[in-house]
Amino acid sequence: MAANVIEGLVKISETYSLILDLLSGFNIFNDNVRGLEMKLEELCSLEYDINKELKFAELQQGKKRKREVENWLRNVQRKKIEVYGIVQELRDGGVLRHLKLTVQVKKLTGQVTDLVKSGRFPKGLVGCAQESRGYAFLTTKLAGAMFRKNVGKIWDWLMNDGVLIIGVYGMGGVGKTSMLMHIHNMLLKSVTNFDNVFWVTLSQSSSIHKLQCDVAKIVGLDISKENDEKKRAARLSWSLMRRKRCVLFLDDVWNHFPLEKVGIPVRAEGLKLVLTSRSLDVCRRMNCQNSVKVEPLSKEEAWRLFVDNLGQHTTLSPEVTKVARSVAKECAGLPLAVITMARSMRGVEEICEWRHALEELRNTEIRMEEMEMEVLRVLKFSYDHLNDNMVQECFLCCALYPEGFDIDRDVLIESFVDDGLVNGMKSLEAMFDEGHTILNKLENSCLLGKVENYVGGRKCMGLQDASSHIAISMMKRGCQCVAPIDNVEGYYVGSQMVKMHDLVRAMAINIIKVNHHFMVKAGLQLTEIPDEEEWTEDLEKVSLMCNWIHEIPTDISPRCPKLRTLILKHNESLTWISDSFFVHMSALQVLDLSFTDIEVLPKSVADLNTLTALLLTSCKRLKHMPSLAKLQGLVRLDLSFTAITEIPQGLEMLVNLRWLNLYAKNLVSTGKEIAKLTRLQFLILHWWSRKIKVKVEHVSCLRKLETFAANLYNIHHFNAYVKTMHKYGPRSYLLQLDTEESLGRPPWCFFAEVCFSKDAIISNCKITTGETPLVLPLDIQRLKIERCHDIRSLCDVLSLKNASSLKRCEIADCDGQEYLFSSSCSSSCCTSLHNLESVELYSLKSLHILCKENEAVAHTFRPRGAFAYLKYFCIYHCPVIKKLLTPGLLAYLQNLEEITVHNCKSMEEIISVDGIDYESSCGNKSGMANIKAVVVTHSKLVSLSLKHLPELRSICKGLMVCESLQNFRIFECPKLVRLPETTTPVQTLYDSF
């Protein structure tokens, strides 16, 4: 009985569990059905959107849907019917029927989900592959090695997923569009990851609205009726994002604009943007990650392109070919100009016609209609687009220089100030900042080009002369080549230079002729001054620079009451100017006679009371000056490199002077004449001439000085002026102290940087044994000590104790100097030299070692103490020293990059290891083993230059672990029998000097 009861209870329990399972399964089933219904709803919405887009594309654009889209729509219809059938069956059946359909519901849900995923169509809904990617452009042959190189560079950037926006810039007509057309065609023909390639050409008057419509049109979207800019951008962005990977070319972008404002969604795995512009600034503002400048063709490349476009039916004789080459050269490497000019000369074989064409080009009139329309019109767009009258005027100033002339940026900025285009009332720093900003804008607009830093055809390496940049720049105002002073051999300092492309200059000259009253005859090899008929009364500027005018006779007295600027510089054969020449130039403000051979300045110049700038630099024979008392409006006076022996009469009356250069070696003065010129910002006196020594009372009152160079009267005046500098000191200075009274030889080597900043030269002084201790400026950056025979090392220069900004130090001809520094003087002045980057030692007769304690230095000096950041070390003509460095000293000089050792006749080893004799070790195996056991390590040493070392036997006896080392330079080291073993290959140059 009990067993039956228990069995009954078990069956009831099992039935109850079964009912619960059925109810639970039914609930799960209901969830699955709801999920299917939601997926079906999503599929139906997607189908609706696609059908709507297809209707627009097919009806309004005449495009055809893709087959895969058609198949997808059919599959959607079949699946919808199947789902609706299941739904109907669920309505008619009971619970058990519901449970039987569970598997089928799950299967349908998965299939509907797959259809939703496959309905995204990232490659678009309509058109064949060719229609989606676009059509190839008709292009000409790509000319020039640099063009092909740039094409390769841009192609690599396109294939790099990390580069999304690419800029191509260059002057008008240089071939930017042609280059990108080639790349566009390459993308269409090559197998790449890009599915679409789009091209839109902008115009100077393009707006956001027009650009949106142009881009929308090429992607098959009509937004012309949409008035809201943001909605247009949203629709355009959505359409572009549907195309997974594509490239958009925007040709001729004049102004920057926000991409998101247009609706261009640049992104990884999506759209890439390539744009062309005439302005680097536009590329930068468009956030181009990489930009490339398209340069003009070389002379030979231009000629080949010219011949290609002449056609096969034009046969040229050798005589005509010579003229034709000159015609091609006048096109200045611009492909557009070369092609246009060549096509206009097709079929022309007579030499007279070729000579006529060349004459037209050389006269810069360029009357040939196609050249005028196709090239100068294109270039003038860049000029017009500057949208700043002042910048445009500065640009036209550059056309006053001869064709192909390399122009010093600083000289240009000074001329902008002279002409009132840059505010000369600012500080010098602000003035030059404004000027460089203008020149950068012209460069970025490709109206000016940069010139590599060459002077006289040689790369600028240094200055082996008496003068620093300020003197050199005064000497070469506008000059292309700097000759050595006093026949001293050496490399000379170059400045930042710009150049105006020949066709850009032709465009500028045309603008001048139409809109301005200028006479520009620069660099035309004139031997006589232009006839008086050419000097019209409305002339405002005249440039006759770089000619061979010999004299200006008395019968020429132009009536030019409006003439403001007259430039006669670089007429190096000009020896005489008549007094009558300037009589009728009552408005003259700028007179530039630099680099002429005049000996006397005409007296009539003294009556030009409107003058603001009188420039006479490098008039090397100029000795006689009239009184300057009437020129009280003068702001800039440059008498550098003249032969004057006394301060011009009336100089003290020029109370408005801000810029005065008296770098004239025969000038005698104590500076009293300049004491009243309290507005001076720039003052240069000949600092190594002992004829002009300035007393402190005559310069300490000049509290607006920003740039100052002079030789101070004696150590008392030097110290007194230095003590005033912390309050009224100039931003940049060169202070010379030389106690000798007679004119000595100039310092034979000086700082090689482009300009001085905060420099001092101490010559012929008693630094440690004198009565008065030397005081150096606290912010001094470069120091030269020469012919100071009482110092044994830098540690003896006590005033260096606070010179924590010192970066460069030169020591020359100091006979008492025995070593450079000592680790035992760690508590003295040397500890402050932790920013020192360069040390140069010249002609130190007693120098026998660099560090007094040598190997102990690595353990004595703190890691970031004196000399720890030394990068460049040079030693010349030091006859006693035999061993230069030790491994310990080299390890301490951990930032050293370059070592130069020249003309040290006793030098035997560069890196000496104590305890190993070179000659004895070479003859036995154990000795060689000891050598190889020595390991010299350095992580930053790049270059080692050795020259004229007759006793040098070893560079390093052991193994050098210097992965940074790139080359040895070796010249006339006859006893050097082996090079050090290195862990990495090193380029060794012999006889490279």
WOMO-V20776 format. One record per helix or strand. SS is the DSSP state (H for helix, E for strand). FROM is the first residue (numbers start at 0). TO is the last residue. Records with the same first field share a line. If there is no record, write none. Layout:
SS->FROM-TO, FROM-TO
This chain:
H->1-59, 66-91, 94-99, 101-117, 128-132, 144-158, 175-188, 207-217, 228-241, 258-261, 279-284, 298-309, 317-329, 334-343, 350-361, 368-383, 388-397, 408-417, 427-443, 468-474, 484-486, 501-514, 531-533, 578-581, 602-606, 650-652, 671-673, 695-698, 714-727, 793-795, 797-801, 822-824, 828-831, 853-859, 886-891, 917-920, 924-932
E->64-64, 125-125, 164-168, 195-200, 245-250, 265-265, 270-276, 289-292, 405-407, 448-450, 453-454, 457-458, 496-498, 517-519, 540-542, 550-551, 564-566, 575-576, 589-591, 599-599, 612-614, 623-623, 635-637, 658-661, 668-668, 681-684, 691-691, 693-693, 706-711, 731-737, 757-762, 781-785, 807-811, 820-820, 837-841, 850-850, 871-875, 882-885, 897-901, 908-911, 934-936, 942-946, 953-955, 958-960, 966-970, 980-981, 986-989
